[in-house]
Amino acid sequence: MNVQIRAKDVTLGANTKAHIEAAIEAFKKFNLEITTVNVMIASEKKGVNVEFDIHIAHAQPVVISQSDDVLDAAIDLAIDRASKALRRLHTKIIDTKKGSLKDLETLDA
């Protein structure tokens, strides 16, 4: 998995980078074939914009954009939203593999 963290007009500390990388590692628990994760952090007039661009094999990319006044709050909210989107995608993939109720046989007792 390729991870790229870019900051425009914002200085990222070692703790912030480690926090983002730990969150990206936590995305692996969904067992999706994540190929690349691009994180773009840019300064705006009012606050900071954080964008996660997550590319998944055999699926459309997941793009999460979050703006907030505080950098850490924007990162945390974006991580939560990305986790929610990946969880929903994982559930959608797993549920389609199960089959429907029509496929079950009726047992005569």
C-alpha positions in Angstrom: 0.0 0.0 0.0 1.4 3.4 -1.0 0.9 6.2 1.5 1.4 9.8 0.5 0.9 12.7 2.9 1.1 16.2 1.5 0.7 19.5 3.3 0.2 22.8 1.6 0.8 26.0 3.7 0.7 23.8 6.9 3.6 22.4 8.9 3.0 18.9 10.1 4.7 17.7 13.3 6.0 14.2 13.8 3.1 13.4 16.1 0.5 14.4 13.5 2.2 12.3 10.8 2.4 9.3 13.1 -1.3 9.8 14.0 -2.3 9.8 10.3 -0.1 6.8 9.5 -1.6 4.8 12.5 -5.1 5.5 11.2 -4.2 4.4 7.7 -2.7 1.1 9.2 -6.0 0.7 11.1 -7.9 0.8 7.7 -6.3 -2.6 6.9 -8.7 -4.3 9.4 -11.5 -4.1 6.8 -9.7 -6.5 4.5 -10.1 -4.4 1.4 -7.4 -4.4 -1.1 -6.3 -0.8 -0.5 -3.7 0.2 -3.1 -2.9 3.8 -2.4 -3.9 6.4 0.2 -3.3 10.1 -0.6 -3.7 12.6 2.3 -3.8 16.2 1.3 -3.8 18.9 4.0 -4.2 22.5 2.9 -4.7 25.8 4.7 -7.9 27.8 4.0 -9.1 31.2 5.0 -10.9 29.8 7.9 -9.1 26.7 9.2 -7.8 23.6 7.5 -9.0 21.2 4.8 -8.1 17.5 5.1 -8.8 15.2 2.2 -8.3 11.4 2.2 -8.2 9.8 -1.3 -8.3 6.0 -0.8 -7.9 3.8 -3.9 -9.3 0.3 -3.5 -8.8 -2.6 -6.0 -12.0 -3.6 -7.8 -13.9 -0.6 -6.4 -14.4 3.1 -6.8 -12.0 5.3 -4.8 -13.3 6.6 -1.5 -12.7 10.4 -1.2 -13.3 12.1 2.1 -12.9 15.9 2.5 -13.2 17.5 5.9 -12.8 21.2 6.9 -12.4 22.5 10.4 -10.8 25.4 12.3 -8.3 23.1 14.1 -5.9 20.7 12.3 -6.2 17.8 14.7 -10.0 18.0 14.8 -10.2 18.0 11.0 -7.9 15.0 10.8 -9.9 13.1 13.5 -13.2 13.8 11.8 -11.8 12.8 8.4 -10.4 9.5 9.8 -13.8 8.7 11.4 -15.7 9.4 8.2 -13.2 7.3 6.2 -13.5 4.4 8.6 -17.3 4.6 8.3 -17.1 4.6 4.5 -14.7 1.7 4.4 -16.8 -0.3 7.0 -19.9 0.2 4.8 -18.0 -0.9 1.7 -16.8 -4.0 3.5 -20.3 -4.8 4.7 -21.6 -4.3 1.2 -19.0 -6.7 -0.2 -19.6 -9.4 2.5 -23.4 -9.2 2.3 -23.4 -9.8 -1.5 -21.3 -13.0 -1.0 -23.8 -14.6 1.5 -26.8 -15.1 -0.8 -30.5 -14.6 -0.3 -33.2 -16.3 1.6 -34.5 -17.9 -1.6 -31.4 -19.9 -1.9 -32.0 -21.7 1.4 -33.8 -25.1 1.3 -36.8 -25.7 3.4 -36.6 -28.7 5.7 -39.7 -30.9 6.2 -39.9 -31.9 9.8 
